[in-house]
């Protein structure tokens, strides 16, 4: 681990000012991802800015009927919050499907959004990796890639985003609130994370001089018909091979609105609104679910070891939609 300086910020303005003044500085809250990366010499910040004292650790109702999750609220506190469990159970289920209880006690909402890939080549500094060192190549494309992306890939990177919470937030169309030297701005969740393209080292559209302050949940949490399905190699702490967040608005057996997001398959939580539109006004049948799954996975490409993910993802979408339609997401 490289030497670094450490300071604490007492308010958001100070935190922004300090990170803007030092391009090699990083914010630290729970540290569940950053510290691991520092130990492996993947991340080498010259300075850590501790933001745990900022007033961003509350969950509050919004005037529009939604809910605001402060960036420093722990994953555990979000998952077990009464309003989240009752109105946004998809969020609660996604969090509880990820990590371990110990990690959830430390990890924060803002940190969850900023997680970096768990690609083994990204963590191995002895191998080429365009995310770690742009221009060196992507070892995963011709290497062992069972856990890697099948959608939205580029010749420069096939890594996946690891978060479970982010898959649920993508399906619900949450909004990320950030603050920088120019003041506050909002980023629709669909625009927060990036596909790799030719800049795979850039995971998000958050600027280096900005800080996440909150995530806003919309009024509709799809609390009646939802499912979060996570397929992994073991039921204990493991990252998703494929995960599905499914949320439906139903009128008897007819689907009025559908939301679908996939995890474990792309550089960001994957949504395709054209696939969702195929379900609008349709009956909740397996045939309709299959059509939506085929559309959602249109253009998917495997790289050898992860070819199985394409069919696995399609089946997972059908299963998750069936659970959501039958309200099995409550189980």
C-alpha positions in Angstrom: 0.0 0.0 0.0 1.4 3.4 -1.0 1.8 6.2 1.6 -1.1 8.7 1.8 -2.3 11.6 3.9 -5.6 11.6 5.8 -8.0 14.4 6.6 -11.6 14.7 7.8 -14.2 16.9 6.2 -16.8 18.5 8.5 -19.3 19.6 5.8 -20.1 19.0 2.2 -18.5 22.3 1.0 -15.2 21.5 2.7 -15.2 18.0 1.2 -15.8 19.3 -2.3 -13.1 22.0 -1.9 -10.6 19.5 -0.7 -11.2 16.9 -3.4 -11.2 19.6 -6.1 -7.8 20.8 -4.9 -6.2 17.4 -5.2 -6.7 15.3 -8.2 -5.1 12.3 -6.5 -7.5 12.4 -3.5 -10.3 10.0 -2.8 -13.3 10.1 -0.4 -13.6 7.4 2.1 -16.7 6.4 4.1 -17.2 2.6 4.8 -14.1 1.8 2.7 -15.3 -1.8 2.0 -14.1 -1.6 -1.6 -11.5 1.2 -1.6 -9.3 -0.3 1.1 -9.2 -3.6 -0.7 -8.1 -1.9 -3.9 -5.5 0.1 -2.0 -4.1 -3.1 -0.4 -3.7 -4.6 -3.9 -2.1 -1.4 -5.2 -4.9 -1.0 -7.8 -6.0 2.3 -6.2 -3.1 4.6 -5.1 -4.6 7.8 -3.7 -2.2 10.3 -2.3 -4.9 11.5 0.1 -8.0 10.1 1.8 -10.8 12.5 2.8 -12.9 11.0 5.5 -16.6 12.0 4.9 -18.2 10.1 7.7 -18.9 13.3 9.7 -21.0 14.8 6.9 -24.7 15.2 7.6 -25.7 12.7 4.9 -26.8 9.7 7.0 -30.6 10.1 7.1 -33.5 8.6 5.2 -36.1 11.3 4.7 -39.5 11.6 2.9 -39.6 13.9 -0.2 -42.3 16.4 -1.0 -43.3 14.4 -4.1 -44.0 11.3 -2.0 -40.7 9.6 -2.7 -37.9 8.9 -0.3 -34.4 10.3 0.0 -31.5 8.0 1.0 -28.5 10.0 2.3 -25.2 9.0 0.8 -23.8 7.9 4.2 -26.7 5.7 5.2 -25.4 2.1 5.6 -26.8 -0.6 3.5 -28.1 -2.4 6.6 -30.0 0.7 7.7 -31.6 1.1 4.2 -32.5 -2.6 4.0 -34.3 -2.7 7.4 -35.8 0.8 7.3 -39.6 0.5 7.8 -40.4 2.8 4.8 -38.0 1.0 2.5 -39.3 -2.4 3.5 -42.9 -1.4 3.0 -42.7 0.9 0.0 -39.5 -0.2 -1.8 -39.1 -3.9 -1.0 -37.1 -4.4 -4.2 -34.4 -2.2 -2.7 -34.4 -4.1 0.5 -34.3 -7.5 -1.2 -31.4 -6.5 -3.5 -29.3 -5.2 -0.6 -29.9 -8.3 1.5 -28.9 -10.5 -1.5 -25.5 -8.8 -1.6 -22.3 -9.0 0.5 -22.3 -10.2 4.1 -23.9 -8.7 7.2 -20.6 -7.3 8.3 -20.0 -5.6 5.0 -23.6 -4.2 4.9 -23.0 -2.7 8.3 -20.1 -0.6 6.9 -21.0 -0.1 3.3 -22.9 3.1 2.4 -25.4 4.1 -0.3 -22.9 6.4 -2.0 -20.1 3.9 -1.8 -22.3 1.2 -3.3 -22.8 3.3 -6.4 -19.1 3.8 -6.7 -18.0 0.2 -6.4 -15.4 -0.9 -9.0 -15.5 -4.2 -10.8 -14.4 -7.5 -9.2 -12.7 -8.6 -12.4 -9.7 -10.8 -11.4 -7.5 -9.1 -14.0 -8.4 -5.7 -12.7 -7.2 -6.8 -9.2 -4.0 -8.5 -10.6 -1.5 -5.7 -11.2 0.8 -8.2 -13.0 -1.7 -8.5 -15.9 -2.8 -6.0 -18.6 -6.0 -4.2 -17.8 -7.4 -1.1 -19.6 -9.5 -0.2 -16.5 -6.4 -0.1 -14.4 -3.9 1.2 -17.0 -5.6 2.5 -20.2 -4.0 1.2 -23.4 -2.5 -1.9 -22.0 -5.2 -4.3 -23.2 -8.0 -6.5 -21.7 -6.8 -9.8 -20.4 -10.3 -11.1 -19.8 -11.3 -11.2 -23.4 -9.0 -14.1 -24.2 -8.6 -15.2 -20.6 -10.9 -16.8 -18.0 -14.1 -14.8 -18.4 -16.9 -16.9 -16.8 -18.0 -13.9 -14.6 -17.7 -11.3 -17.3 -20.1 -9.2 -19.4 -22.3 -10.3 -22.3 -23.9 -6.9 -23.0 -22.6 -3.5 -23.8 -19.0 -4.7 -24.1 -16.2 -3.2 -26.1 -12.9 -4.4 -27.5 -11.3 -2.6 -24.5 -13.2 -4.1 -21.6 -15.7 -6.8 -20.7 -15.9 -6.2 -16.9 -19.2 -6.2 -15.0 -20.5 -3.8 -12.4 -20.9 -5.8 -9.1 -23.6 -4.0 -7.2 -27.0 -5.6 -6.3 -28.5 -2.3 -4.9 -27.8 -0.5 -8.2 -29.8 -3.1 -10.2 -32.9 -2.3 -8.1 -32.2 1.5 -8.3 -32.0 1.2 -12.1 -35.3 -0.6 -12.3 -37.0 2.0 -10.1 -35.5 4.9 -12.0 -33.9 6.5 -9.0 -32.0 9.9 -9.2 -28.5 10.5 -7.9 -27.9 13.9 -6.2 -24.3 15.2 -6.4 -22.6 18.4 -5.3 -19.5 20.0 -6.8 -17.8 23.4 -7.0 -20.6 24.7 -9.2 -23.3 23.6 -6.8 -25.8 20.7 -6.8 -27.0 18.7 -9.8 -29.0 15.6 -10.3 -28.2 12.6 -12.5 -30.9 10.1 -13.7 -29.7 6.6 -12.6 -29.6 5.4 -16.1 -27.0 8.0 -16.9 -24.9 7.6 -13.8 -22.8 4.5 -14.7 -21.1 4.2 -18.1 -20.5 1.5 -20.6 -16.8 0.9 -21.3 -16.5 2.1 -24.9 -12.9 3.3 -25.4 -12.7 4.7 -21.8 -13.2 1.7 -19.6 -11.3 3.4 -16.7 -14.3 5.8 -16.3 -17.0 3.9 -14.4 -19.4 6.8 -13.9 -20.3 10.3 -15.0 -19.6 11.7 -11.6 -16.9 14.3 -12.0 -13.7 14.0 -9.9 -14.5 17.2 -8.0 -18.1 16.1 -7.0 -19.5 14.1 -4.1 -22.7 12.0 -4.0 -25.0 13.4 -1.4 -28.2 11.3 -1.8 -30.2 9.0 -3.9 -33.9 9.9 -4.5 -36.4 7.1 -4.8 -39.6 8.0 -6.8 -43.1 7.8 -5.3 -43.9 4.5 -7.0 -41.9 1.6 -5.5 -43.8 -1.2 -7.2 -44.4 -2.7 -3.7 -47.1 -5.1 -4.8 -45.5 -6.9 -7.7 -41.7 -7.2 -7.6 -38.9 -9.7 -7.5 -35.2 -9.7 -7.1 -33.6 -12.8 -8.4 -29.9 -13.4 -7.9 -28.2 -16.4 -9.5 -24.7 -17.2 -8.1 -22.4 -20.1 -7.6 -23.2 -20.3 -3.9 -26.0 -19.0 -1.7 -23.7 -17.3 0.7 -21.7 -14.1 0.0 -21.0 -14.2 -3.8 -21.3 -11.8 -6.7 -24.1 -12.4 -9.3 -23.6 -14.5 -12.4 -26.9 -12.9 -13.4 -29.4 -10.9 -11.3 -32.8 -9.6 -12.3 -34.8 -6.8 -10.7 -38.4 -7.1 -12.0 -41.2 -4.6 -11.1 -44.7 -4.7 -12.5 -47.8 -2.6 -12.2 -50.8 -5.0 -12.7 -54.5 -4.7 -13.4 -55.8 -8.1 -12.7 -53.7 -10.3 -15.1 -52.8 -7.4 -17.4 -49.4 -5.7 -17.1 -49.8 -1.9 -17.1 -46.2 -1.1 -16.6 -43.0 -3.2 -16.5 -39.5 -2.5 -15.3 -36.6 -4.8 -15.8 -32.9 -4.4 -14.9 -30.1 -7.0 -15.1 -26.9 -7.3 -13.0 -23.8 -9.3 -13.6 -24.1 -8.9 -17.4 -22.7 -5.5 -18.2 -20.4 -2.6 -17.1 -23.5 -1.0 -15.6 -27.0 -2.2 -14.6 -28.6 -3.2 -17.9 -32.1 -1.9 -18.9 -33.7 -1.9 -22.3 -37.0 0.1 -22.4 -38.0 -1.4 -25.7 -38.0 -4.8 -24.1 -40.2 -3.5 -21.2 -42.6 -2.0 -23.7 -43.3 -5.4 -25.1 -45.1 -6.2 -21.8 -47.3 -3.1 -21.6 -50.9 -4.1 -22.0 -50.1 -7.8 -22.2 -51.1 -10.7 -20.1 -48.7 -12.0 -17.5 -47.9 -15.2 -19.5 -44.7 -17.1 -19.9 -44.8 -16.6 -23.7 -44.9 -12.8 -23.2 -42.1 -13.1 -20.6 -40.0 -15.0 -23.0 -40.5 -12.4 -25.7 -39.4 -9.7 -23.3 -36.3 -11.8 -22.3 -35.3 -12.3 -25.9 -35.5 -8.6 -26.5 -33.6 -7.7 -23.4 -30.8 -10.0 -24.4 -30.8 -9.0 -28.0 -27.2 -8.5 -29.1 -25.7 -10.4 -26.1 -22.3 -11.9 -26.9 -20.3 -14.4 -24.9 -16.5 -14.7 -24.8 -16.1 -18.4 -24.3 -16.4 -19.3 -20.6 -19.4 -17.0 -20.1 -21.4 -18.1 -23.1 -23.8 -19.8 -20.7 -24.8 -16.5 -19.3 -27.0 -15.6 -22.3 -29.4 -18.4 -21.9 -29.2 -18.2 -18.1 -30.1 -14.5 -18.2 -33.1 -15.2 -20.4 -34.4 -17.9 -18.1 -33.8 -15.7 -15.1 -35.9 -12.9 -16.6 -38.8 -15.2 -17.2 -38.6 -16.6 -13.7 -38.3 -13.2 -12.1 -41.3 -11.8 -14.1 -43.3 -14.8 -13.0 -42.5 -14.2 -9.4 -43.3 -10.5 -9.7 -46.6 -11.2 -11.4 -47.6 -13.7 -8.7 -46.3 -11.4 -5.9 -43.8 -14.1 -5.0 -41.2 -11.3 -4.5 -42.8 -11.0 -1.0 -41.5 -14.5 0.0 
